[in-house]
Amino acid sequence: MLRLQRASAFMHEVRLAQAGTPTRFSGRNRLYPEQTRAITQAMESSALVAAVKAAAQIDLPVNRLAERFEEMCRRQGMTMDAELRPSVVKLLAAELWVNQIALGVRAEKIMSATLHQGAVAPELLKEFPENPAYVITCALEHAPAASGAFLRRTREEIASISSDPEFQILTSNRPSEIMQTVIHHPSDARNRLLRAQEEMKGRWLSQKRKPGHPDTVPEEPQR
């Protein structure tokens, strides 16, 4: 138990250091072969990891997650204690499993967010009860290092657009489209929604011009 606590504290320290880094965590791993072998050995010797893999069918993602965490340690200049590695691997596997169970998605979708934030999905579901699980998943994918901040900005932007008279047609007829657009295209949501609204008005006008439509304006008789 003490070793798990030490491992948890170490992981928290690494993640805090990464959160303070201005550059995004990307690029390939530069681990030594002995590190990769040690990670594999730690996983193969853990009954907990084996149980998580079997229950959630996340064999390969656990390997990748552990390797990415060690790469994060390397970039932050923090050395993974060989004694703590098995406990770190167990905690990473458990975090990934918790997120997957909470959201019901493939582990690959939430691996990066798990790397940065741990078992964050249940907390986000509790903080943002108005959002279905797929919205939380999108936030974990779009902002793996700061999903909560992403969702708070999304909530504010949706409220702002929905109360803007310029978007009254969409707000009244397709409120879900506002949410979808803000989530998937946060930097260009308003322009996309304005275009969608114009297209909607164009279709309405086209329908009204069809013969037999109750709002069709009759043509003047030819003389």
Secondary structure, DSSP 8 states (H G I E B T S, - for coil): -HHHHHHHHHHHHHHHHHHT-SS---S-----HHHHHHHHHHHHT-HHHHHHHHHHT-HHHHHHHHHHHHHHHHHTT----TTTHHHHHHHHHHHHHHHHHHHT--HHHHHHHHHHHSS-HHHHHHH-TTS-HHHHHHHHHH-TT-HHHHHHHHHHHHHHHHT-GGGHHHHHH-HHHHHHHHHH-TTSHHHHHHHHHHHHHHHHHHHHTSTT-TT--------
